[in-house]
Amino acid sequence: MGGLLEGKSALVTGASRGIGRAIALQLADEGCDVAVNYVTEPGRDNAREAEDTVEAICALGVRSVALEADVTDLAAVEGMVAQVIEAFGKLDILVNNAGITRDRTLKKLAKADWEAVLAVNLTGAFHCARAVIDHMRERQSGRIISIASVVAQMGNIGQTSYAASKAGLIGFTKSLAREVARRGITVNAIAPGFIDTEMTRAMPPEAIEQTVALIPMGRQGRPEEVAQAAVFLASDHASYVTGHVLAVNGGLYM
């Protein structure tokens, strides 16, 4: 355990797998207690995956809880945040990681899919930040980190909804950072590039090869590399960093 975040507590949304799980584990490895948020999905045992993540975190010598809550439901989010504060005594770090995709070209994109993506990716972050902000303001301290995307910066065919939601998250980050800076709260975003996750592994091999060919570093990123960026932004090393978008993309977009 590195100890950069010893004595801190965090809530990571969408943390049962992928980048969210990697962030939760890296925070824990630095001494942070971590609440693992998940949502029930048809045909997938997210509860079991969340409990597995909790077990891995506890094995690092810190506390963890798994909390089910749909980030599109403000009341559910407020209840989740109250549970985190009750479990850990405080909440220092919020990581808005929960996200979905409904990739279609605009011509084929259903309005319901557009609304679903914005509800989870953007409104969900609003709900979570809204639920924690008073607690952080009272304590004159806090870290809010949102996971955006390289497609918010450069665009991508078939991802108008996803790119719009993540671009909105960047604007949200910069505006909220200005609102709360004097309260000792930093607000930043991470924009991952092409990361090796379950979602990207489902792509056709030729599509993966074509995308990797565009990356100057010549490879996909690892979830742990995004997680290390989150650790930095959550730590005292980033105490004078706010309103920033940290690119973790291997040079895909500069």
Secondary structure, DSSP 8 states (H G I E B T S, - for coil): ---TTTT-EEEETT-SSHHHHHHHHHHHHTT-EEEEEE--BTTB-HHHHHHHHHHHHHTTTS-EEEEE--TT-HHHHHHHHHHHHHHHS---EEEE-------B-GGG--HHHHHHHHIIIIIHHHHHHHHHHHHHHHHT-EEEEEE--THHHH--TTBHHHHHHHHHHHHHHHHHHHHHGGGTEEEEEEEE-SB-SHHHHTS-HHHHHHHHTT-TT-S-B-HHHHHHHHHHHHSGGGTT--S-EEEESTTS--
